[in-house]
Amino acid sequence: MARDAGVTPWAVIPHFQRFWNRAFDGGGLYLEKRGPKEAHFEVHRAAQADCVYWRAALSGLGMGLIELFAYKAYMQETTKKRVPGFATFRIQWA
């Protein structure tokens, strides 16, 4: 219903830090708008970011949240250099 009413993912993306604070103990997020349907997402100081399985699960969670407000969502890990407790992602939607 939300997507049919014209609500975009930008309505929920600014609240990702609040979701993070409730779900995890420590660490944080950085979100940056890269285009009308694209965002850059970074996880900082989070020990669980070192786990491949956790990063894949986070991508699935992010896509699920975005798809509440868009027809299709894509979330891809873009981490170039492995740094403990750090991961980057690109979120896009249609």
N, C-alpha and C positions, 0 to 999 in steps of 0.2 A: 504494500500500500504506500509506503514512504516514497519509493522510487516513482510510482505512478502519480504521486502528488507533487513531484518536482523537487524533492529533497535530494541533495547531492551528497557524496561521501565527505565533502568539506564540512558538512554539519557535524560529523562524528570524529574526524581525524584530529582536531584540536584537543579532544578529550582522551586520546590514547595515553597520555601521561597519568591521568587519573585512574584508568584501567590498570596500568602498570603498577601504580602505588598500592592498589588493592590486591593484586595478584602475586606480586613479588616483594621480597624483602631486600632492598638495596638496588643499586643500579639506576639507570634512567634512560630516557629517550630524547632524541633530537629529531624533529620533523621539519622538512623544508618543502615548500611548494615549488615544483619544477615546471609546471604547466597547468592548464585547466583540468586535465585528467591524469596528472602524474605527480607523485610525491617521492621524496628521498627520506629514508627512515634509518636512524642509527641507534644502536643499543650500546650504552657505555657502562663500564664498571659492573658487569653482570657475569658472575662466574659461570652460569649456565650457558652463556653464549659460546663457550668452548666446545659444546656438545653438538655434533652434526644433527642428531635426532631432534634436539630442542630447537635448533634453527629451522629445520623443516616443519616442525609442529607450529612454530611461530608464524611461518609463512601461511600455513593453512588457516590459522586463526585470523590473521590479518585479511586474507581473501574472504573468509566467511563474514567478517564484519563489514567489509566494503560491499560485498554482494547484497547486503540488506538495502543498499541505496543505489546500486548500479546493476546493469544486466549481466556483466561479466567483469571479473577482477583478475589481475595477475600480480603476483608478488615474487620477485626474484632476488636471491641473495647476490650482492655485488661486492662483497668483501674481497679486496685484492691482496692484502697482506694480513696474515693471521697474527693478530695481537690478542693476548689474553683478555677476556671479558669484553670484547668489542666485535660488532658485526654490523654490516650495512645492507640495506634492502632498497629495491625500487618497487614502488606500487603504481600500477596503472589500471585504468578501468574504462569500460565502454558503456 
